[in-house]
Amino acid sequence: MTASEPTILASCGGLNAGAWSDSVYGPLLHHAIALADVQGRAPRVTHINTAGGDQRHVEGAELEAARAAGVEATHLRMFPHPNIDDIRAHLLRQDVVWVSGGSLVNLLAVWRAHGLDRLLTEAWQAGVVLAGGSAGALCWHEGGTTSSFGPEITAVADGLALVPGSLAVHYDSDPVRRPAHHRAVTDGTLPDGYALDEGVGLVYRGRRPAEVVAERPRAYAWRVERDGGGVRETLIEPRVLGQEYAAA
């Protein structure tokens, strides 16, 4: 755990399709590892797939991608029960915790039932980089918009609140998400916050937004703020991640 201060990467990214393998670590996942600034050994990444129900076939793709990236990867499962005896010690040994997508609501419920929310907060404060995509990005905020209850996008306002404000994901790929998020911010269900296109990540240092990065050009983040009877969106141009990540 080598980040110089508590660090979070909230993103719409993770594994990408590989050229010679099923999956590879995408640029955003590589960037999470870079944020940990590991020196002299293989980075340690633990994957948490609670939001997707800890499906084993997903783990195989992640482990394959980790081997190709030179990463020491593990999985923390909560289904059907925790697979690690001392979760606290395991998390504090990691450089990055990567949380995958699925149901935000189920993730929050299971983590709180097992006290994982508190352990992740401790790890974050100790310098472990917390990161993830979709539900794995929403969870760190005060709240966000999600399809956890079905096809209709709804607001969930009881996130972990490690960082302030709300988040929307898949902003450019799912046409129902933008208006649903606007409604939730307009009526005060969710506070002001950010929205992410596919392939975009928002880096927090402590509780402060520090940088916006992207896997590709013409993908954006947005500042979304309540403005009278509606919202005001401000486009944020990200830094496109370098070719060293694209080729990794």
N, C-alpha and C positions, 0 to 999 in steps of 0.2 A: 504494500500500500504506500504509494510514493507520490501521489498528488500533493502539491504544496498547500492546498486549501480544499475545503469541501467542494466537490465538482460533480455536476450532473450534465449528461448529454441526453436531451429529449429529442426524439427523431421519428421520422417516417422511413425507417431503413432497418438493415440487419443483414441477413444472408442474401446473397445474389446467386443467380444461376451461374454455374461454372462452365468453362469451355471443355475441360477434360474430366470434370467431376460434376456430380449433381449440384453441389453448392460450394460457394466460397464466402469468406468474410467480405462483406461489402465495404466500401470506403468509410461509411459512418462508423461501422464497428471497429475498423482499423483506427479511426480517429479517436474513439474512446480509449483504445489501448495507448495511443500516443499521448493522450492527456495524462495517463498515469506515469509516464516518464520512467519506465522500467529500465534499469541498467544492469548489464552483466549476467542476465539469466533470461529464461523464457518467461513471457508474461503469463500470469495466472488469471483466467477468466472463468467465472462460474455462470452458467446459464440457468435462468429461472423461467419455466414455462407454465406457471400456475394458471395464467389467463386462458391457456389452451388446453388445460386438463392434464398436463404432463404426459403427452402422448410420446411413446417410446420411438416411433419412427422419426419424429422431429429431432430427437436427440442424436440419432445416427448421422443425420445430415450435418448437425452442428459439430459433432466430433470429427467427422471427415474434414470439414472446413477448417477446424482448429489445427489439425495435424498439418494441413497444407500451409497454414499461416505460421507454423512454429510456435503455437500457443499451447500451454498446459491447461486443458479445459476439463471442467467437471459440471455436474448438474445437481442442483438442489431441487428435489421433488417434494411436494406436499401431498400427492395422491399415491396410494391410498393412505399413506402416513409419511412423515418425514423420513428421508433415507439417510440422514446424517445425524449421529448422536449429539454432537456438540456443534450446533448451527452457528453459534456466536463465534467460536474459535475458527470455524471454517470461513466465515465471511471476513473476519479480520485478517485472514491470511491472503485474501484475494487482492488483485490489482484492479479488476473490473468486475462488476456484476451487470450482466446483460439480461434484461427482462423482455420477453417476446410478447407478441400481441394476442388478442382474444377478447375475453370478457373482462372489462375493467371492474365491474361490480363483483364478479366472482373472485377476482384477484384480491380486492380489498377485504372481502369477507373472510377468505381463507387466511390471508396474512394476519389479520387482526385476531382471528381465533387462535393462532399459534404464536402470537407475539412477534412475528417476523417483521412487522412494521417498526417496532422498537429496535430490533437488532440491525435492520438496514439503516436506520437513522444513526445508530452508533457507528456503524462501519463508514458511513458517509462523513461523519464528523472526524473520523480517524484517518481519512484520506483515500479510502476506497472509492473509485469512480463509479457512480451509479448511472446506468444508461439503459436505453431500450427503445423499442419502436412501437408506435400505436398505443395500445393499452400500457405498454412498458414505458411510454413517454408521459401519458396522461396522469399516471398514478402519482408522480412526484409533485403535482400542482394542487392547488386548492380544489379544483374541479375541472370538468371538461365535458364535451359532448361525445356520446358513445352509442353503439348499436347493441349494447349488452342485453337489452330487454327485447330485442327483435329488430326487424327491418327499420322501424321508425327510429330516428335519431333523437335521443333524449339527453337531458342534462343530469349529470351527477356532481353534486356539490360538496362531497365529503372525501376528497382525496387526501393524501398524506400531508400536503401543505409544507413540504420541505422547501419549496420555492413558491413565491406569491403568484396570485392570479390564476387565470384559466387557460386552457389549451384546447385547440381543435386540431385534428389530424386528417390526413387524406383530403386536404382542402381542394385540390385540383382534380382529383380522380373520382370523387363521389359527389354528384351534384346536389344531393339532399343535405349534405353536412353544413355547407356555408349558411343557407337560410336558417337551419335549425340552431346553429351557433349564434347567429345574429339575434334570433328571438330570445335566446337564453340570456345574452348580455343586455339586450334592450330592456327586458322585464326585471332585471336584477337577480335572476336565479343564479347567474354566474358573474363573477367580477370581470373587469377588463383583463386582457391577457394577449395571447399570441395564437397564431394559426400556422400550420406547416403544410406545404405541398409535399408530394412524394419525393423522397430523396433529399430532404432538408433536415438539418439538425440545429438545435438551439443549445448552446453551451452556457451553463451557469457556473460562476465562481462564487462560492458562498450562496447567497440568495440573489445575486445580481446577474442579470443577463450580460454575458461577456462577449459572445461571438455567435454569428450565424454562418453555418457551413452547408454545402450542398454537394451531392454526388455528380451533378450535371449542370450545365448552363440552363437558363430560363426556368429555373425552379426557385420558388420564393418563400419567404416567411412574411407574415403580416402581423402588425400590431392592431388589435381589435379593441376599440374603446367605445363605451356608451356615449352617445352624443344626442342629447334631447330625446326625441322619440324614436331614435334609431341608433345606428353605430357608425363610427368612422374607422375606416381601414387605412393603414399606412403601410405601403409596400416596403419590405426590407430586402435589399440586394445581398445575397450571401457571398461568402468567399467559396469559390469552387475548389474542392479538394484536389491535391496534386496527383500526378500520374503514378507516383509511387504507390498510392492506395488503389488506383484503378487496376494496376497490374498485379496487385498482391494476391 
